[in-house]
Amino acid sequence: MSNPSKLQVGRKQKASLLKSSEQLRKLSKNRLLGFALKVLISGAAIGYIVDKIWTSFQSQALFEVIGLSTTVLSVVVLIVPMALLMAANWGVEVVKWKLLISRQYSISWRRSVKSILSGTTFGVFSPNRSGEFLGRVLALPSDQRLKGAVLSFVNGLAQTLATYTFGVVGIILLLENFGGELLNFVSIRILQITLILTVIILLTLYLNFRLFARYLASIRFIRERARYINVLKRTDRKLLLKLYNWSLLRFSIFLCQYWLVFTWIGVDQDLASLSIASILSLFSSTIVPFLPIPDLLVRESVALSYFELYGFDSVTVSAAVLFIWLFNIALPAVVGAIVLFTYRIFRG
């Protein structure tokens, strides 16, 4: 067999160089585009946070409420436990996310934390924080991101069901306190029993989520994408129950944050009223955005109206909600904006 000629070797080398050059140009373009997207998303998140803080502090009444409680000691008394509760809150979410993703892809605790933080950055300025899954899946390999998006839906479902469970408890207690003004005893009990049954039914459907996955797999259009449906099939009942229990714990942490902030501000209300109002506020903030109500301010007023029903001052409530938002959402979102720059959005 004759050796390849110098001309053939030269052509191969030239083709190889052209291919390498094209790959380098594509890689540079992807990196530039990825960096631009990171700057855009991080800037949008931080800009939204700054604007919300600035707008909130334009209220003189709100500033006075905060000023009445602000001393060096009182700030320390608030910041330390709130920081611990914030860490517990997002720590629970990290555990949930790792439980889910580990069924599909081996993920470290460090990457899980980064995933949750960057998800918070995406979610801070998206409606009802619907964009969180985008930030989370960026921490996964490119071939796992669509599967991660599906699992993110399961995680959100577990948290929504936990919120609904607490919300039903809050509505039952609300009916006990104020239902007699509009309804008779029998009607109140029927409503309460009906609400409890809805929780049982939804929890049963949730724990049998794999049946829903099998139904999806039977649809012709979706059958072609069976590899994503198989991700749902791996979410067995034991895993779903763990996610639900962790979600209940996370909601309980939210409640502790409400108790802490309202106590710090100096609200003179009993714990039961504060608990019911907090539960219903969190419940409405989660459920109402799924209803056809276009105005965000209307949604917020629906949530805050529960506190007013129990005699809380609206300005005081706004101050408390602002503090909780700063610790739970704003601060992690800023950290997530920094973490975002450690990812490669477009790989290869």
Buried (B, 14 or more C-beta within 10 A) or exposed (E): EEEEEEEEEEEEEEEEEEEEEEEEEEEEEBEEEBEEEBEEBBEBBBEBBEEBEEEBEEBEEBBEBBEEBEEEEBEEBBBEBBEEBBBBBBBBBBBBBBBBBEEBBEBEEEBBBBBBBBBBBBBBBBEBBEBBBBBBBBBBEEEBBBBBBBBBEBBBBBBBBBBBBBBBBBBBBBBEEEBEEEBEEEEBEEBBEEBBEEBEEBBEEBBEBBEEBEEBBEEEEBEEEEEBBBBBBBBEEEBBBBBBEBBBBBBBBBBBBBBBBBBBBEBEBEEEBBBBBBBBBBBBBBBBBEEEEEEEEEBBEBBBBBBEBBEBBEBBBBBBBBBBBBBBBBBBBBBBBEBBEEBEBBEE
